[in-house]
């Protein structure tokens, strides 16, 4: 769940689709954010940019953030649910707070670990709301 993971997943998806970086950037219509992520000048992209990239690839945002090598060692349904619920909750706040990749990863990691510890089958939205309030209010 790092910058290297995002970079690796973008490169993999570009290769799978036989796209160039410019093709992806044209699809998202926002300057050069993909180039900046891939060359390392943007190591903490905003969630808005990551959403645009995911939409251009027609994937879920968590598919950009999950390291492919780790997929077998995690509770993928729980992790996917956690990502989806965190993204949904921060969507309401994204106009007033700029969330970066690191912000989202912190929320996902804490929620996922909490859910595993309590043996929950899905992420607790109330816990996510509490975390957001704790860290950002």
Backbone bond lengths (Angstrom), bond angles and torsions (degrees), N, CA, C in turn:
res aa  C-N    CA-C-N  psi(-1)  N-CA   C-N-CA  omega(-1)  CA-C   N-CA-C  phi
1 X - - - 1.454 - - 1.527 109.82 -
2 X 1.319 116.36 52.26 1.458 121.12 -175.81 1.528 109.94 -127.78
3 X 1.328 114.37 178.74 1.458 120.28 175.21 1.526 110.14 -58.38
4 X 1.335 116.26 -39.85 1.474 120.31 179.73 1.529 110.71 -61.32
5 X 1.322 116.73 -35.99 1.467 120.85 179.12 1.526 110.27 -66.39
6 X 1.314 116.66 -46.38 1.465 120.87 178.82 1.527 109.77 -59.88
7 X 1.309 115.75 -47.72 1.468 121.42 -179.74 1.526 110.72 -59.39
8 X 1.317 116.51 -46.61 1.462 121.27 179.83 1.529 111.31 -62.32
9 X 1.328 117.03 -43.40 1.466 120.06 -179.47 1.523 111.85 -68.24
10 X 1.314 117.95 -38.20 1.471 120.12 176.74 1.528 109.57 -63.02
11 X 1.327 116.58 -46.91 1.467 119.78 179.18 1.523 111.62 -60.22
12 X 1.338 116.81 -42.45 1.474 120.95 178.92 1.523 110.54 -62.15
13 X 1.326 116.69 -45.44 1.467 120.88 -178.47 1.527 111.90 -67.67
14 X 1.328 117.02 -37.50 1.469 120.19 175.54 1.537 110.05 -61.20
15 X 1.322 115.30 -45.45 1.469 119.93 -179.08 1.526 111.16 -64.43
16 X 1.346 116.73 -44.48 1.466 120.87 -179.68 1.521 111.75 -58.80
17 X 1.336 116.53 -34.02 1.458 120.66 -176.80 1.528 112.91 -97.33
18 X 1.330 116.34 -1.34 1.469 122.04 -176.41 1.527 110.76 56.99
19 X 1.321 116.38 40.65 1.461 122.50 177.69 1.523 109.27 -100.29
20 X 1.309 114.59 156.54 1.454 122.21 169.70 1.523 107.36 -100.00
21 X 1.317 116.03 162.57 1.465 120.61 177.99 1.523 109.98 -55.90
22 X 1.324 117.00 -41.57 1.467 121.20 -179.80 1.528 111.45 -61.07
23 X 1.340 117.58 -35.87 1.464 121.13 177.91 1.530 110.21 -61.55
24 X 1.328 115.63 -46.08 1.461 120.20 -179.97 1.527 110.61 -65.76
25 X 1.315 117.09 -43.38 1.469 119.93 -179.70 1.524 111.45 -64.79
26 X 1.325 117.54 -35.20 1.470 119.98 175.40 1.523 110.89 -64.15
27 X 1.318 117.15 -37.81 1.463 121.13 179.79 1.519 112.11 -66.87
28 X 1.336 117.12 -36.02 1.467 118.46 -179.28 1.519 112.54 -88.99
29 X 1.328 117.37 -19.73 1.458 121.15 173.08 1.516 115.65 63.14
30 X 1.299 118.21 38.88 1.464 121.60 -176.54 1.522 112.62 -135.58
31 X 1.277 120.56 62.44 1.455 120.97 176.30 1.515 112.76 64.18
32 X 1.347 115.97 -127.68 1.462 121.09 -174.67 1.527 113.38 -126.95
33 X 1.313 119.30 42.74 1.469 118.50 -176.66 1.524 113.65 -65.70
34 X 1.323 117.66 -34.32 1.465 120.24 -179.22 1.525 109.23 -67.99
35 X 1.311 116.34 -45.84 1.465 121.21 176.62 1.531 109.83 -56.07
36 X 1.327 116.60 -44.09 1.465 120.83 -178.97 1.529 112.02 -65.50
37 X 1.318 117.09 -37.83 1.469 120.21 177.02 1.523 109.71 -66.57
38 X 1.327 116.92 -46.07 1.461 120.98 -175.43 1.528 113.20 -69.25
39 X 1.341 117.10 -31.78 1.474 117.98 179.59 1.522 112.52 -91.64
40 X 1.342 116.98 -1.07 1.458 120.58 174.41 1.504 115.99 90.28
41 X 1.332 118.32 -0.35 1.466 118.40 179.15 1.532 112.05 -78.61
42 X 1.331 117.15 -12.90 1.467 122.07 173.58 1.524 107.50 -126.46
43 X 1.327 115.95 94.06 1.467 120.46 -177.80 1.519 112.20 -94.72
44 X 1.318 116.74 -5.40 1.460 120.65 -178.06 1.531 109.02 -139.43
45 X 1.350 116.55 66.35 1.470 119.30 -176.42 1.535 111.46 -65.23
46 X 1.318 114.83 154.19 1.462 118.90 178.17 1.520 109.78 -71.59
47 X 1.294 114.49 158.10 1.461 120.32 178.94 1.524 109.63 -64.13
48 X 1.322 117.26 -31.08 1.471 121.19 177.82 1.530 110.70 -60.93
49 X 1.318 117.39 -45.00 1.474 121.51 178.80 1.525 110.22 -65.31
50 X 1.328 116.88 -43.11 1.467 119.73 179.35 1.525 111.41 -63.27
51 X 1.319 116.98 -36.70 1.477 120.41 176.88 1.516 110.53 -64.16
52 X 1.322 116.87 -43.24 1.468 120.40 179.35 1.530 111.09 -62.44
53 X 1.324 116.28 -41.22 1.462 120.13 178.34 1.530 109.99 -63.94
54 X 1.329 116.29 -46.17 1.470 120.17 179.14 1.525 110.94 -60.30
55 X 1.330 117.21 -42.90 1.465 120.81 179.27 1.527 110.69 -62.40
56 X 1.318 116.71 -41.54 1.470 119.89 179.71 1.523 111.25 -62.74
57 X 1.320 117.13 -36.43 1.464 121.45 177.61 1.524 112.06 -82.81
58 X 1.326 116.63 -8.15 1.473 122.23 -176.91 1.534 111.31 60.24
59 X 1.334 114.08 47.92 1.461 121.77 178.39 1.521 108.42 -131.05
60 X 1.320 115.66 170.43 1.463 121.22 172.81 1.522 108.52 -80.51
61 X 1.319 116.84 149.61 1.465 120.24 -178.27 1.526 112.06 -58.41
62 X 1.327 116.96 -35.33 1.460 118.93 -179.50 1.522 112.10 -62.55
63 X 1.340 117.68 -23.61 1.462 120.45 177.43 1.533 111.83 -67.07
64 X 1.319 117.12 -22.36 1.461 121.12 174.11 1.525 111.27 -80.62
65 X 1.317 116.61 -26.82 1.456 121.12 -169.00 1.518 115.12 -98.91
66 X 1.326 117.40 -17.43 1.461 120.92 -178.21 1.520 109.51 -91.34
67 X 1.314 115.53 126.33 1.457 120.72 177.99 1.516 109.50 -68.88
68 X 1.300 117.60 126.53 1.456 122.65 -175.07 1.535 112.34 -59.65
69 X 1.328 117.94 -34.97 1.465 121.13 179.28 1.528 112.18 -68.51
70 X 1.332 117.20 -24.03 1.468 121.65 -176.70 1.525 113.21 -89.10
71 X 1.312 117.97 -7.10 1.463 120.73 -172.65 1.523 111.66 -57.72
72 X 1.323 117.86 -38.35 1.477 120.29 -177.73 1.527 112.67 -72.55
73 X 1.333 117.53 -23.83 1.461 120.32 -173.88 1.532 113.52 -96.19
74 X 1.311 117.73 0.90 1.469 119.85 -179.78 1.521 109.95 -114.74
75 X 1.308 114.22 162.45 1.454 120.84 171.52 1.532 105.25 -81.68
76 X 1.325 115.99 88.92 1.464 121.22 -172.17 1.525 113.32 -59.44
77 X 1.330 120.04 -42.96 1.474 118.28 177.63 1.534 112.05 -60.27
78 X 1.323 116.91 -41.17 1.468 120.26 179.22 1.526 110.69 -68.07
79 X 1.321 117.10 -43.50 1.466 120.14 -179.91 1.523 111.09 -64.31
80 X 1.317 117.62 -42.63 1.468 121.01 177.74 1.519 111.37 -63.36
81 X 1.333 116.26 -42.19 1.461 120.88 177.40 1.526 110.32 -62.77
82 X 1.324 116.13 -40.61 1.467 120.79 179.31 1.521 110.65 -62.22
83 X 1.336 116.68 -49.50 1.470 120.02 177.26 1.528 110.77 -56.03
84 X 1.316 116.42 -50.12 1.462 120.36 -176.22 1.526 111.10 -59.38
85 X 1.316 117.20 -43.67 1.467 120.19 -178.08 1.522 112.08 -71.78
86 X 1.321 117.58 -37.55 1.468 119.95 176.74 1.527 109.40 -63.33
87 X 1.332 116.69 -46.90 1.472 120.51 179.52 1.525 110.22 -60.33
88 X 1.312 116.99 -43.12 1.467 121.21 179.86 1.531 110.68 -61.12
89 X 1.314 117.15 -43.03 1.466 120.16 -178.41 1.525 112.05 -70.22
90 X 1.315 117.96 -38.66 1.464 118.26 -178.82 1.525 111.83 -78.06
91 X 1.322 117.07 -19.66 1.469 120.07 175.71 1.525 111.01 -55.71
92 X 1.325 116.01 -38.22 1.466 120.51 -179.08 1.530 111.77 -66.12
93 X 1.326 116.36 -25.39 1.460 121.08 -174.94 1.518 113.52 -104.30
94 X 1.323 117.69 -6.50 1.467 120.50 -171.52 1.521 113.97 -64.37
95 X 1.312 117.71 -16.38 1.468 119.67 176.89 1.523 111.08 -78.28
96 X 1.332 117.05 -27.73 1.458 120.24 -178.28 1.529 113.35 -103.64
97 X 1.333 117.28 -21.68 1.464 122.38 -179.66 1.530 107.79 -130.39
98 X 1.318 116.67 133.17 1.454 120.65 175.27 1.521 108.18 -89.81
99 X 1.321 116.48 113.78 1.456 121.77 178.83 1.511 109.25 -94.70
100 X 1.320 115.65 130.67 1.459 121.01 176.97 1.524 109.25 -102.24
101 X 1.307 114.65 173.10 1.462 121.01 177.39 1.530 110.19 -54.07
102 X 1.327 117.25 -44.76 1.464 120.36 -178.39 1.526 111.53 -63.79
103 X 1.343 117.73 -38.50 1.464 120.91 177.13 1.526 110.58 -60.60
104 X 1.317 115.40 -46.96 1.460 120.83 -178.63 1.526 110.24 -64.25
105 X 1.329 117.05 -43.29 1.465 120.59 -179.25 1.523 111.38 -61.81
106 X 1.317 116.82 -39.56 1.459 120.19 177.40 1.525 110.63 -60.15
107 X 1.326 116.45 -47.51 1.464 120.94 -179.87 1.531 111.57 -64.46
108 X 1.320 116.96 -43.31 1.467 120.97 -179.89 1.526 110.12 -64.43
109 X 1.330 116.30 -47.23 1.466 120.35 -177.91 1.526 111.01 -60.13
110 X 1.323 117.14 -49.17 1.466 120.00 -178.83 1.529 111.57 -63.44
111 X 1.328 116.48 -41.53 1.471 120.03 -179.69 1.517 111.07 -68.06
112 X 1.322 117.44 -43.37 1.457 121.96 179.71 1.536 110.60 -61.49
113 X 1.329 116.76 -47.40 1.460 120.68 -179.71 1.535 111.44 -64.14
114 X 1.319 116.49 -40.65 1.468 121.42 176.16 1.528 110.26 -60.15
115 X 1.323 116.13 -45.01 1.468 121.38 -179.17 1.523 111.60 -64.71
116 X 1.326 116.56 -41.54 1.469 120.41 177.50 1.528 110.85 -63.81
117 X 1.325 115.39 -44.48 1.464 120.05 -178.35 1.528 111.23 -60.22
118 X 1.333 116.45 -39.63 1.458 120.67 -179.56 1.531 112.73 -89.12
119 X 1.331 115.88 1.53 1.474 122.14 -179.75 1.531 112.12 57.37
120 X 1.335 114.65 41.90 1.460 120.52 177.91 1.522 109.29 -81.49
121 X 1.317 116.29 148.99 1.465 120.72 178.39 1.523 111.70 -86.24
122 X 1.335 116.40 -20.03 1.459 120.27 177.75 1.529 108.63 -144.64
123 X 1.311 114.97 161.85 1.464 120.86 -178.11 1.523 110.62 -68.00
124 X 1.316 115.56 143.59 1.455 123.17 -179.32 1.537 108.92 -88.51
125 X 1.313 116.84 110.44 1.467 121.91 -177.83 1.529 111.07 -61.16
126 X 1.321 117.17 -36.95 1.467 119.50 178.97 1.524 111.50 -64.50
127 X 1.333 116.71 -36.53 1.458 120.50 176.00 1.530 110.09 -65.23
128 X 1.322 116.77 -42.18 1.474 120.87 178.42 1.518 109.98 -61.16
129 X 1.326 117.60 -46.54 1.471 121.32 178.43 1.524 110.69 -59.66
130 X 1.337 116.54 -41.87 1.457 120.93 179.35 1.534 109.97 -63.16
131 X 1.341 116.88 -44.07 1.464 120.58 178.70 1.524 112.05 -60.86
132 X 1.320 115.75 -44.78 1.466 119.51 179.67 1.524 109.91 -61.01
133 X 1.306 116.50 -44.09 1.473 119.94 178.65 1.533 110.53 -63.69
134 X 1.308 116.24 -41.33 1.478 121.34 -179.86 1.531 111.28 -61.65
135 X 1.335 116.38 -44.27 1.463 120.19 -174.41 1.534 114.59 -88.61
136 X 1.319 118.08 -25.97 1.465 119.44 -169.45 1.516 115.30 -125.17
137 X 1.296 119.59 5.39 1.466 120.57 176.26 1.510 110.48 -118.15
